[in-house]
Amino acid sequence: MSKRILLGVTGASGIIYATRLSMHLKNLGHPVDLILTKTAEQVLKHEAQEQLYKYAHAIFPIDDYFKEPASGSSSYSAMVVAPCSMGSLAKISAGIADNLLLRSADVCLKERRPLVLVPREMPYNAIHLQNMQNLEKAGASIISASPSFYRNPKTIEDLVDTVVAKVLSHIHVTHSLAPDWGTHV
Ligand SMILES: Cc1cc2nc3c(=O)[nH]c(=O)nc-3n(C[C@H](O)[C@H](O)[C@H](O)COP(=O)(O)O)c2cc1C
């Protein structure tokens, strides 16, 4: 069955995580609605990820609280924020909802809907780590942008997909990006 997924994109490096995730969701028949922060739009251009837009079912303006995801009665199966900046992560952790992406994440937490955050920063300071701990306690899943190498990825896309596979599993989307380890060895 098709799931409606909300994808928030912030101005952290690694917009390719959003591109690959939305591409796979679209190919699997799950429509993706996008919300980008203003900085995300700039980083997207800098990282040459314009193809992200073509995988979106809808794109919502960051300052329009009249759009569906701002409401608890919306019907999204899950929200992912990828990549997630430390700034947006801190605001979600503090319950600050002063743009549509932040409000949508806040709605997911209050409605107990799956919320996956893909933070990208290095190194993390104590505030980042504390915010992540708060979010995990509030019900979010923190899936850091830490690709794995044990399947010997050959391309950057393969590497990125090791993170995307984990995100898909956490939002309960069936996929074949990472076969069970038992069938791999
Ligand atoms: C090219 C570029 C790369 C950045 N990478 C990161 C990053 O990896 N992680 C991060 O937390 N912030 C990063 N930043 C800083 C954020 O864009 C900045 O903190 C911004 O306020 C985030 O706002 P947003 O969460 O509303 O998008 C980067 C900025 C630029 C211009």
The ligand as an SDF file (V2000), in Angstrom:
LIG
                    3D

 31 33  0  0  0  0  0  0  0  0999 V2000
   27.6240   24.7110    2.3420 C   0  0  0  0  0  0  0  0  0  0  0  0
   27.0840   24.6460    3.7490 C   0  0  0  0  0  0  0  0  0  0  0  0
   27.1580   23.4650    4.4410 C   0  0  0  0  0  0  0  0  0  0  0  0
   26.6520   23.3690    5.7440 C   0  0  0  0  0  0  0  0  0  0  0  0
   26.7220   22.1630    6.3950 N   0  0  0  0  0  0  0  0  0  0  0  0
   26.1810   22.0460    7.6130 C   0  0  0  0  0  0  0  0  0  0  0  0
   26.1520   20.7650    8.2450 C   0  0  0  0  0  0  0  0  0  0  0  0
   26.6350   19.7680    7.7150 O   0  0  0  0  0  0  0  0  0  0  0  0
   25.5260   20.6740    9.4450 N   0  0  0  0  0  0  0  0  0  0  0  0
   24.9530   21.7660   10.0530 C   0  0  0  0  0  0  0  0  0  0  0  0
   24.3730   21.6010   11.1380 O   0  0  0  0  0  0  0  0  0  0  0  0
   24.9730   22.9900    9.4770 N   0  0  0  0  0  0  0  0  0  0  0  0
   25.5640   23.1650    8.2740 C   0  0  0  0  0  0  0  0  0  0  0  0
   25.5630   24.3910    7.6580 N   0  0  0  0  0  0  0  0  0  0  0  0
   25.0390   25.5600    8.4020 C   0  0  0  0  0  0  0  0  0  0  0  0
   23.5160   25.6420    8.3030 C   0  0  0  0  0  0  0  0  0  0  0  0
   23.1260   25.8430    6.9630 O   0  0  0  0  0  0  0  0  0  0  0  0
   23.0290   26.8290    9.1720 C   0  0  0  0  0  0  0  0  0  0  0  0
   23.2430   26.5370   10.5420 O   0  0  0  0  0  0  0  0  0  0  0  0
   21.5770   27.1730    8.9370 C   0  0  0  0  0  0  0  0  0  0  0  0
   21.1890   28.1780    9.8610 O   0  0  0  0  0  0  0  0  0  0  0  0
   20.6530   25.9850    9.0780 C   0  0  0  0  0  0  0  0  0  0  0  0
   19.3340   26.4560    8.9220 O   0  0  0  0  0  0  0  0  0  0  0  0
   18.1390   25.4750    8.5820 P   0  0  0  0  0  0  0  0  0  0  0  0
   18.1710   24.3970    9.5950 O   0  0  0  0  0  0  0  0  0  0  0  0
   16.9490   26.3750    8.7110 O   0  0  0  0  0  0  0  0  0  0  0  0
   18.3540   25.0130    7.1870 O   0  0  0  0  0  0  0  0  0  0  0  0
   26.0680   24.5050    6.3540 C   0  0  0  0  0  0  0  0  0  0  0  0
   25.9880   25.7050    5.6290 C   0  0  0  0  0  0  0  0  0  0  0  0
   26.4950   25.7720    4.3540 C   0  0  0  0  0  0  0  0  0  0  0  0
   26.3900   27.0780    3.6010 C   0  0  0  0  0  0  0  0  0  0  0  0
  1  2  1  0
  2  3  1  0
  2 30  2  0
  3  4  2  0
  4  5  1  0
  4 28  1  0
  5  6  2  0
  6  7  1  0
  6 13  1  0
  7  8  2  0
  7  9  1  0
  9 10  1  0
 10 11  2  0
 10 12  1  0
 12 13  2  0
 13 14  1  0
 14 15  1  0
 14 28  1  0
 15 16  1  0
 16 17  1  0
 16 18  1  0
 18 19  1  0
 18 20  1  0
 20 21  1  0
 20 22  1  0
 22 23  1  0
 23 24  1  0
 24 25  2  0
 24 26  1  0
 24 27  1  0
 28 29  2  0
 29 30  1  0
 30 31  1  0
M  END
$$$$
